[in-house]
Amino acid sequence: MATQWLKSVVVSEFHEGQAGFSQPRVTKNQVDTLLQYSADSIQFAFSVFEGMRVFVNGDKFLVFRSHDHHQRLLQSCKVMGLASPSIEIFLRAIEIAVRQNAKDADQCLYIRPVVFATSGGIMAKERDGCTLTVLCANFESRKRDLALLVETDHPRTVPAFATIKTATNYANSSLRTQAAQATGYDSVLWLDQDRVIQECTTMNIFFWIDGNINTPSLGGILPGITRKTMIQLLAAEGHTVIERDVSLDEIVGCLDQRQPISIFTTSTALGVNTVTELCYMGKTYSLPDPAPPAVLNAAKTYQAITRSFANNLSRHPEIAGQSTIYDL
């Protein structure tokens, strides 16, 4: 089903010569006068974004790990040469968007802040004008089993963009993912040029091998916010996640030798999910082993924090310090 964005959108604009982004204001989910057809975001894909969660509980709402998301957005803007909004403008825009859409909002909102270039010419001048816009949607993640197709012919993105959320990354990955879904798979597992595992489309990935939880190292993957949360929650329970290069050959070797192995994914939009099927070069592997108890417990803690944050967030200061709570 197509995403139904809620009707009110918040925008904040930057123009060359300004000290920063303007105070956020409410508009509709339509281009209107915000954008010209020659804009760099249309011509050259100069656009970056975040995917965030807002949780409503009674008379309060939690913007989950808002500061982490802002820092990642700043990095994306830096790499793409875009002006970046301050933390104050960023948070204010999200706050207004949630309040404006509150009457149509469920308890769990997906929030999409986007920074895109609005200047335009024969050649890109992406920093001359930018707009920050914040969209909201009712979107509930549901736990499900995943079937993954290993992509061996196409790269996910170029190395320079591997760690940021830019529109440029999503053309190829979306096309390959749609092709995989047309043949019965849920997502694509991406490799680098050395057959080292990177991530799935829109998801980070973890492996439980011989009693250890492993995940690909940062540097060539998107630094996922839910990935970071799971690592911290597992650490709080006394479990260390090993961040290292994980080769596809190692994983296939474990599967061929029928060694116990579990695979799970993390995503802001989709939550924590278990991989039950992996297809590589036409061979399909079933993974009947459930996620280890440590992972299941961490996933339950994540749910408890986000759904009852007033009672549970104080127990996890490393998460609370990166989040923002507002009164409705």
C-alpha positions as CSV (number, residue, x, y, z in Angstrom):
1,M,0.0,0.0,0.0
2,A,1.3,3.5,-0.8
3,T,2.5,5.6,2.0
4,Q,-0.1,8.2,3.0
5,W,1.8,11.3,4.1
6,L,-0.2,13.5,6.6
7,K,-1.4,16.7,5.1
8,S,0.7,19.3,6.9
9,V,4.4,19.8,6.0
10,V,6.8,22.1,7.7
11,V,9.5,24.0,5.7
12,S,12.5,26.1,6.6
13,E,14.5,27.8,3.8
14,F,18.1,29.0,3.3
15,H,19.2,31.4,0.7
16,E,22.7,32.6,-0.2
17,G,23.8,35.4,2.1
18,Q,21.5,34.3,5.0
19,A,23.0,33.5,8.4
20,G,21.1,30.2,8.6
21,F,17.7,28.6,7.8
22,S,14.5,30.6,8.4
23,Q,12.1,29.8,11.2
24,P,10.0,26.8,10.2
25,R,6.5,27.4,8.8
26,V,3.6,25.2,7.9
27,T,2.6,24.4,4.3
28,K,0.9,21.6,2.3
29,N,2.5,18.5,0.8
30,Q,2.9,20.1,-2.6
31,V,5.8,21.8,-4.4
32,D,3.9,25.1,-4.9
33,T,6.3,28.0,-4.8
34,L,9.1,26.2,-2.9
35,L,10.8,24.8,-5.9
36,Q,11.6,25.7,-9.5
37,Y,11.8,23.0,-12.1
38,S,15.5,23.9,-12.7
39,A,16.3,23.2,-9.0
40,D,19.5,21.3,-8.4
41,S,17.5,18.7,-6.5
42,I,15.6,17.9,-9.6
43,Q,18.4,18.2,-12.2
44,F,21.3,16.7,-10.2
45,A,19.7,14.9,-7.2
46,F,21.2,17.2,-4.6
47,S,18.9,16.0,-1.8
48,V,19.6,14.3,1.6
49,F,17.1,13.0,4.2
50,E,16.6,11.2,7.4
51,G,14.1,8.6,8.5
52,M,13.0,9.0,12.1
53,R,10.5,7.8,14.6
54,V,8.2,9.8,16.8
55,F,6.2,8.0,19.5
56,V,3.1,9.4,21.2
57,N,2.2,8.3,24.7
58,G,-0.7,10.1,26.4
59,D,0.1,13.9,26.6
60,K,3.7,13.6,25.4
61,F,5.7,12.6,22.3
62,L,9.2,11.3,21.9
63,V,11.4,12.2,19.0
64,F,13.6,9.1,19.2
65,R,17.4,9.8,19.0
66,S,16.8,13.2,17.5
67,H,20.4,14.4,18.1
68,D,21.8,11.3,16.4
69,H,19.6,11.9,13.4
70,H,20.6,15.6,13.2
71,Q,24.3,14.7,13.3
72,R,23.8,12.2,10.5
73,L,21.9,14.8,8.5
74,L,24.8,17.3,8.9
75,Q,27.2,14.7,7.6
76,S,25.0,14.0,4.6
77,C,24.7,17.8,3.9
78,K,28.5,18.2,4.2
79,V,29.3,15.4,1.8
80,M,26.7,16.8,-0.8
81,G,27.8,20.4,-0.3
82,L,24.4,21.5,1.0
83,A,23.8,24.1,3.7
84,S,22.7,22.4,6.9
85,P,20.1,23.4,9.5
86,S,21.0,24.0,13.1
87,I,19.8,21.6,15.8
88,E,17.3,24.3,17.0
89,I,15.7,24.7,13.5
90,F,15.8,20.9,13.0
91,L,14.0,20.2,16.3
92,R,11.6,23.1,15.9
93,A,10.5,21.9,12.4
94,I,9.9,18.4,13.7
95,E,7.9,19.7,16.7
96,I,5.7,21.9,14.6
97,A,5.1,19.1,12.1
98,V,4.0,16.6,14.8
99,R,1.8,19.2,16.5
100,Q,0.2,20.2,13.2
101,N,-0.6,16.6,12.3
102,A,-1.4,15.4,15.8
103,K,-5.2,15.0,15.2
104,D,-4.5,12.6,12.3
105,A,-1.5,10.9,13.9
106,D,-1.3,7.4,15.3
107,Q,0.9,6.6,18.3
108,C,3.8,5.8,16.0
109,L,4.8,8.2,13.3
110,Y,7.5,8.0,10.6
111,I,9.2,11.4,10.1
112,R,11.1,12.4,7.0
113,P,13.2,15.5,7.2
114,V,14.6,16.4,3.8
115,V,17.2,19.0,2.8
116,F,17.2,19.7,-1.0
117,A,18.8,22.3,-3.2
118,T,16.5,24.9,-4.7
119,S,18.9,26.9,-6.7
120,G,19.4,25.9,-10.3
121,G,21.4,26.6,-13.4
122,I,23.3,24.9,-16.2
123,M,25.7,23.6,-13.6
124,A,24.9,22.8,-10.0
125,K,25.2,25.5,-7.4
126,E,23.7,23.4,-4.7
127,R,24.7,25.6,-1.7
128,D,23.1,28.8,-3.0
129,G,19.6,27.9,-1.8
130,C,18.2,25.0,0.2
131,T,15.0,24.0,1.9
132,L,14.4,21.8,4.9
133,T,11.0,20.1,4.9
134,V,9.6,17.7,7.4
135,L,6.9,15.2,6.4
136,C,4.9,12.9,8.7
137,A,3.3,9.5,8.0
138,N,1.4,6.9,10.1
139,F,3.6,3.9,9.7
140,E,3.8,0.9,12.0
141,S,6.6,-1.5,11.7
142,R,5.6,-5.2,12.0
143,K,8.0,-8.0,12.8
144,R,8.3,-10.4,9.9
145,D,10.6,-13.0,8.4
146,L,12.8,-11.8,5.6
147,A,14.0,-13.5,2.4
148,L,17.2,-11.9,1.0
149,L,18.7,-12.0,-2.5
150,V,22.5,-11.5,-2.6
151,E,23.3,-8.9,-5.3
152,T,26.5,-9.8,-7.2
153,D,26.4,-7.7,-10.3
154,H,25.6,-4.1,-9.1
155,P,27.1,-1.9,-6.4
156,R,24.8,-0.3,-3.8
157,T,26.4,3.1,-4.4
158,V,29.8,4.8,-5.0
159,P,32.2,4.7,-2.0
160,A,32.0,8.5,-1.4
161,F,28.2,8.2,-0.7
162,A,28.2,4.9,1.1
163,T,27.8,6.4,4.6
164,I,25.2,9.1,3.9
165,K,21.4,9.2,3.1
166,T,21.3,10.9,-0.3
167,A,18.7,10.6,-3.0
168,T,21.6,9.6,-5.3
169,N,21.9,6.3,-3.6
170,Y,18.3,5.2,-4.0
171,A,17.8,5.0,-7.7
172,N,20.0,1.9,-8.3
173,S,19.2,0.2,-5.0
174,S,15.4,0.7,-5.5
175,L,15.5,-0.7,-9.0
176,R,17.5,-3.8,-7.9
177,T,15.2,-4.3,-4.8
178,Q,12.1,-4.0,-6.9
179,A,13.5,-6.7,-9.3
180,A,14.2,-8.9,-6.3
181,Q,10.8,-8.4,-4.9
182,A,9.3,-9.3,-8.3
183,T,10.9,-12.8,-7.9
184,G,9.7,-13.3,-4.3
185,Y,12.4,-11.8,-2.1
186,D,11.9,-9.0,0.4
187,S,15.2,-7.2,0.0
188,V,18.7,-7.2,-1.4
189,L,21.9,-8.0,0.4
190,W,24.7,-5.7,-0.9
191,L,28.4,-6.5,-1.2
192,D,31.5,-4.3,-1.8
193,Q,34.0,-5.0,-4.6
194,D,35.8,-7.5,-2.3
195,R,32.6,-9.5,-1.5
196,V,32.5,-8.1,2.0
197,I,28.9,-7.7,3.2
198,Q,27.6,-4.1,3.5
199,E,23.9,-3.9,4.3
200,C,20.5,-4.7,3.0
201,T,18.4,-2.1,1.2
202,T,17.2,0.3,4.0
203,M,18.5,-2.1,6.7
204,N,21.7,-2.9,8.6
205,I,22.5,-6.5,9.2
206,F,23.8,-8.7,12.1
207,F,25.1,-12.2,12.2
208,W,25.1,-14.6,15.2
209,I,27.9,-17.1,14.6
210,D,29.4,-19.5,17.2
211,G,27.8,-17.6,20.0
212,N,29.1,-14.2,18.9
213,I,27.0,-11.3,17.4
214,N,28.8,-9.7,14.5
215,T,27.9,-6.7,12.2
216,P,29.7,-5.0,9.3
217,S,32.1,-2.3,10.4
218,L,31.3,1.4,9.8
219,G,33.1,3.2,7.0
220,G,31.3,1.6,4.0
221,I,27.8,1.4,5.4
222,L,25.1,3.7,6.6
223,P,25.5,4.3,10.4
224,G,22.0,3.1,11.2
225,I,20.3,4.7,14.3
226,T,18.5,1.4,15.1
227,R,21.8,-0.4,14.6
228,K,23.4,1.8,17.2
229,T,20.5,1.4,19.5
230,M,20.6,-2.4,19.3
231,I,24.4,-2.5,20.0
232,Q,23.9,-0.3,23.1
233,L,21.0,-2.4,24.4
234,L,22.9,-5.6,23.9
235,A,25.9,-4.0,25.7
236,A,23.6,-3.1,28.6
237,E,22.8,-6.8,28.9
238,G,26.5,-7.8,28.9
239,H,26.8,-8.8,25.3
240,T,29.4,-7.4,23.0
241,V,28.7,-6.9,19.3
242,I,31.8,-7.4,17.2
243,E,32.0,-4.8,14.4
244,R,34.2,-6.2,11.7
245,D,34.3,-7.0,8.0
246,V,32.1,-10.0,7.4
247,S,32.7,-11.7,4.0
248,L,30.0,-13.4,2.1
249,D,32.2,-16.5,1.7
250,E,32.3,-16.8,5.5
251,I,28.5,-16.8,5.7
252,V,28.0,-19.1,2.8
253,G,30.6,-21.4,4.3
254,C,28.7,-21.6,7.6
255,L,25.5,-22.4,5.7
256,D,27.1,-25.0,3.5
257,Q,28.6,-26.7,6.6
258,R,25.3,-26.4,8.5
259,Q,26.9,-24.5,11.3
260,P,24.4,-22.7,13.6
261,I,23.9,-19.2,12.4
262,S,21.2,-16.6,12.7
263,I,20.8,-13.3,10.8
264,F,18.7,-10.3,11.7
265,T,18.3,-6.8,10.4
266,T,17.6,-3.4,12.0
267,S,15.8,-0.4,10.5
268,T,14.1,2.7,11.7
269,A,11.2,2.1,9.3
270,L,11.0,-1.7,9.6
271,G,12.3,-2.4,13.1
272,V,14.1,-5.6,14.0
273,N,13.5,-8.6,11.7
274,T,14.9,-12.1,11.3
275,V,16.2,-13.5,8.0
276,T,14.9,-16.9,7.3
277,E,16.1,-17.3,3.7
278,L,19.2,-16.3,1.7
279,C,19.6,-16.8,-2.0
280,Y,23.1,-16.6,-3.5
281,M,23.9,-17.5,-7.2
282,G,20.7,-19.4,-7.6
283,K,21.1,-21.5,-4.4
284,T,18.6,-20.9,-1.6
285,Y,19.6,-21.4,2.0
286,S,17.0,-21.8,4.8
287,L,17.9,-20.4,8.2
288,P,15.6,-22.1,10.7
289,D,17.6,-21.0,13.8
290,P,15.7,-18.3,15.6
291,A,17.4,-15.1,16.8
292,P,19.4,-15.8,20.1
293,P,17.7,-14.8,23.3
294,A,20.0,-11.8,23.8
295,V,18.7,-10.3,20.5
296,L,15.1,-11.0,21.3
297,N,15.5,-9.4,24.7
298,A,17.2,-6.3,23.2
299,A,14.4,-6.0,20.7
300,K,11.8,-6.2,23.4
301,T,13.6,-3.5,25.4
302,Y,13.6,-1.3,22.3
303,Q,9.9,-1.7,22.0
304,A,9.4,-0.9,25.7
305,I,11.5,2.2,25.5
306,T,9.7,3.6,22.5
307,R,6.1,2.7,23.6
308,S,6.4,3.6,27.3
309,F,9.3,6.1,27.2
310,A,8.2,7.9,30.4
311,N,8.8,4.8,32.4
312,N,11.7,3.2,30.6
313,L,13.9,5.8,29.0
314,S,15.6,6.8,32.2
315,R,17.1,3.4,32.5
316,H,19.1,4.0,29.3
317,P,20.8,7.4,29.6
318,E,22.9,6.7,26.4
319,I,19.6,6.8,24.5
320,A,17.7,9.4,26.6
321,G,20.5,11.9,26.1
322,Q,20.1,11.7,22.3
323,S,16.3,11.9,22.3
324,T,13.8,14.8,22.8
325,I,10.5,14.6,24.7
326,Y,7.7,17.3,24.2
327,D,4.3,17.9,25.8
328,L,1.5,17.8,23.3
